[in-house]
């Protein structure tokens, strides 16, 4: 199911039994993937890669994502998707360090997980 608003598109994937297993939110005009989530019990099934591919396809420029520097699982996922680190900053709300990633050039085996 796709939900639209003025600034981003949110994708929700339903499993065969109708439960939400993942979603992504993208600021289309800025090509910023602001949220990507996969249910803990559904990780390593390729759902995150599907959501990421959707965001890449819909974005209007090089895809950007920012995550807490302590979020090692997310950082590894973004790097597997071909993203490269391009900035370091501090979260203005909690003071935690943040790492920014941008999608580098594609490789033929990019979506393998």
N, C-alpha and C positions, 0 to 999 in steps of 0.2 A: 504494500500500500504506500502511496506517495502522498505526503502532506506538503502544501505550499504556503509560504507567507512571503512578505515583501523582501526579506533579506536572506533567506536560506531555504533549502529544501531538506526535509527530514525523511529518511527512508526507514521503514519498519519491515522486518522480515518475520513472517508468521510461520511457525512450524506446522506440521500436518495436524496437530491437535489444537492449533489456533493460539498458541502462546507466543509472546514476543521473544525472539532469540537474539536480536541485534538491531541497532539503528545507527545512522550517521546524520550529522547536520553540517551543512556547507553554506558559508556565506559566498554565494555565487559571484557577486560583483568583485569581491576581493580574493577569490579562490582560496579561502581559508577554511580548512576542515576543522570546525570548532568542537565537534564531538564525534566520537566513534565508540560504540559499545557492543560487546558480545557477551551474552549470558555465560557465567562461569562454567556451567555444565555443558556448554556447546562450543567451547574454545577448541582450537586445533581441528576444526571441521571445514575451514575455508570461508567461513561467513565473513570474517574481518576482511579478507582479501576481496571478496565480492563487493562489500560496502566501499572499500578503498577504490576499487576499479570504477564503481559508479561515480564516486566523488571526482576522480580524475577525468572521467568522460564529461561530466556536467560542468566542471570548472572552466572559467574563461581564460585562465592563464596558468602559469606554473603553480601547482598545488602546494600550499603551505600549511603546516601544522605546528602547534606549540604544545609542549607537555612539561610537567614538572621534571626536573633533572633527576629526581629520585624514582621516577616511574620507569624502571629498567625494562619491564615487560613491554610497555608501549614503545619505548625507544628501540628495542630490538625488532619489534614488528615493523615500525616505520623504516628502519634500515633494510629489513628484508624486502620491503616494497620498493626499494631503490632510492629512498630519500637520503639527503645528505644534510648534516648540521650546517646552519648558516648564521645563527645568532645565539647569544646568551643574554638573558635579562632576569629581572626579578618580578614575581607576581605582585601587582600593586595591592592586592587584597590581603594576602597572607605572608608576604615577604619571602616566599620560597623561591629558589632559583628555577628558572624556566629555560628550556632548550627549544630553539626553533629549527624546524626541518623544512626543506624544500625538495620537491621531486626533481631528481636528476634525469638525464636522458634515459630512455627506455632500452632494455635489452630484450632479446627474443624470449628468454625463459623467465621473464619478470614475475608472472603470476603463479609460479610454482611455489608450493608451501610445504 
